[in-house]
Amino acid sequence: MWRTLLCALVLLAACTTQKSTDGQHVERSSTSTPLERAKIHTELGVRYYEIGQLGVALEELNTAVSADSSYAPAYNALGLVYMDLHEDDQADKNFRKAIKLDPSSSEAKNNYGLFLCQRGHANEGIRQLLDALKNPLYTTPDVAYKNAGLCSRKAGDIKSAETYFTKAVKLNPNQSESLFQLADIGYARDDYVTAQQYLARYMSVANPPAAEALWLGARIERKLGNRESLANYGSQLRKRYPSSPETKAFLEGRFE
């Protein structure tokens, strides 16, 4: 059904209408260029990727690069699909192709950087993420900073991680993942007041809050001796995530 609906929307957009001599409207397919076909199939591929239909996404994206082999966004999207499929050689190849074709693409550099970080190549991943930030037209620099923070923290560089997360929330005060990470870093440092402040900001923008965030909140309030707030976090855990490991730990009193 999704495939039929999305294709119908694209076909509708690719048609023009004219009035016949008897007053009836008839459709006439417009002539599309290779670039236009590449854009259409890339958009379809991304939509299928977003709803988890990776096989169909691959079909559409391969059709896109067949139509125009110089269309960089198609290769970026292929990289994401292969990344999810854990076909790492193909993911790496397509991300590199996207960046080669469009060196100014911050989106491709961000995605490639995240891929490298997740595969254990922190230094190169962070280099790609920071390179994405050099483009003044990049619309979501907070995402690249957030990803650089996650990469640095995974690599054990907490100081750099904190710097990147802080830059992310300065650019976007609603950057929920960065707010949570800053709260978690504060808790790990026994700075419970700072952790509480960042988590409060996270709770104001996250909908719904993640189980791990509620669990962090419970532990923070326990350290601060705020029984009412502790009970509130526990209540939310039981209500929202009754079967989660965090709720089980709360009910069993395993706070450390």
N, C-alpha and C positions, 0 to 999 in steps of 0.2 A: 504493500500500500504506500509506504514512504517513497519507494522508488518511483511509482506511478505518479504520485502527487508532485514530487519535486521535478520530475521530467516535464510534467504538464505545465508547471510554472515557467520553466525555462523556455519551452516551446512557445508558450503564450507571449513571452517577452520578445521572442525572436521573430514574431510574425507582425505583418502590417495588415491593415484592412483598407479596402476601397469600396466604393459604392458602384453597384452594377446599374445597368440601364433600367432595371425594373424596381430599383429602390432597395434591393436586398444587399446586405453587407456580406462580402466574401473575404476569406483569408488568403493572403498571398505571402509565401515565405520570402523573407528578405535574404539577400545574399550576404553571408558572413565571411569575414576574413579569417585566416588561420589564427591570428591573435585573439579575435573575438571568440572563436571556438575553444581556444585554450582557456580563456577566462571562464567561459560557461562551464566547462568540464571540471576546472579546478574548483570553482564554487560548489558544484555538486559533490565533488570528492571530499571537500572540507565538511560539508553538511553530513555526509554519510559517516565520515570519521567521528564527528561530534556525537552521533547517535550510536556509535559502536559497530557499525556495519563496515568492517575494515576491508573485507573482500570486494565489496561493491566500490568502496572508496578507491581501492587500487585500480580497479577497472577504469573509473572515471579519470583518475589522475594520469594513468598511462595513455588514455585517449588524448588528454590535454597536451602531453609532451609530444605525442605523435603529430598533433595538429601544429604545434609551434615549439620546436625543441629549444628555443631561446627564452621561454617564459619562466622566469625564476621562481615565482610563487608556487608553481606546480611541483617543482623539485623540493621546495621547503615543506610542502604538505606531504609529499612522498616520504620525506625524512621522518615526519611525525608518525605516519602510519607504520613504517618499518620499525621505528623506535618502540611502538606499542607491541609489535609482533616479535620483538627481541631478535630481529634480523639485523644485527648491529653493523655488519659490513655494508649492507644496502642503505641503512640509515645514514651512516657516515658519508657514503658516496654521494647521496642525494643532498644532504646539507651542504657539503663542499661545493657541489655543482650550483646550488642556489646562490651561495655567496660569491662564487666565481663570476656568475652571470650578472649579479647585482651586488657589488661590494658595499653599497650603502644600505642594504637591507638589515635593519636592526632586528626585525622579527626573526629572520633566518639565523642571525648570530646569537640571539637570545635562545632560540630553540636548540641550536647546535651546542651552545655552552651548557645548557641544562642536560642535554644528552651525555656530553662528556663527563659532567660532574656525577651523574647517576651511574656511569660506568667506571668510576674510580680515577678519572683523569682530571683531578681538581685544578691543577695549575693551568692547563690549556683551556679548561672549561671557564674558569674565571677570566682568563685573557679574552675569550670570545665575548663573554657577558659585558666586560668593561669596554670592549671595542664597540659593542652595540650602542653604548651610551654616548659615543662620539658624534652621533648623528643628531643635530639640534632639532630635527623634525620628528624624532622618535616620540610617539604619543604616549607610551607607557614605560618611561624609564624606571619607575618604581618597581616594576616587575623584574627587570634585569638586576636591580640592586637586591631585591628579595632573593632571587635565585643565587646571586653571588654570596649572599649571607648564608643560605642553606648549604651551598657548596663548601664554604669556609668552615662552617660549624661541623659538617660531616668529616672534614679533613682534620678537625681538632684545633683550628685556628679561631678561638672564641673571640679574641680581640678584634680581628678583621670582620668576623661575622656580625658583631655588635655594631661596628661602624657602618656596614652595609645596610643592616636592618634600620638603623637610625636614619640614614639617608632616604631609605624607602618611605618611611612614615612622614618625613619632612615634605617629601614630594606629594605624598598621598596619605593624609591622616586616616583614611579608611582602609589602609593596607592591612587587612586582618591577620594574615599569616605572619607578617613582620612584627605586629604588635604582640601576638602570642609568643613568638620566639624571644622577643625582648623580655617579656614577663618570665619566661622559662629560664633565661639566662640569669635574670635577677634572683630567681628562687635558688638556682644552683650556687649563686654567690652568697647566699644567706641575706640578701638585701630584700627583705620581704615587703617593705613599704613600696619600693620601686616596682617590684613584681606586681603588687596589688594595683598600683596605678596603671601600669600597662595593660593588665588583664581587664581592668574596668573599661578601658578604651576599647579593647577587643570586644568585650561583651556588648558594647553600645553599637557595634557595626556588624557583628557576626549574627547571621540568622539562617539556621539555628547555630548555636555554639557547638563546637565539636566536643565529644566525650572527653578527650584528653585535656581540653581547656577547662571544662567543669571540674575535672579531677585535680588539675593544677590549682584552680581556685579554692577547692576544699583544703588542699594541703597548705596553701598560703594562709588562709584564715585560721587554720589550726595552729600554725606557728605564731600568728599574731594574737591568738587567744580569743578570737571572735566566734563564739559558739553559735550565735544566731545565723551569721553568714555561712558558717561551716554547714549548718543544717540545711540552709537554703540550697547550697551547691549539691548537697547529698540528695535533696528532694528532686532537683532537676535531673540528676543522673538516673535516679530510679524511674522517673517519669519518661525521659527521653530515650535512655539507653539501658533498659532493664537487664539485658543479657550481656552487656559489655564487660570486659576485664576490669575497667575502671570502677564500674558499679560494684562488682564483686569485691574488689579490694577495699572500697569504701565500707561496705557492709561488714567485712571481716576485720576492719580496723587496721589494715596494712597500709599505713601512710608513708612509709619510707621504702 
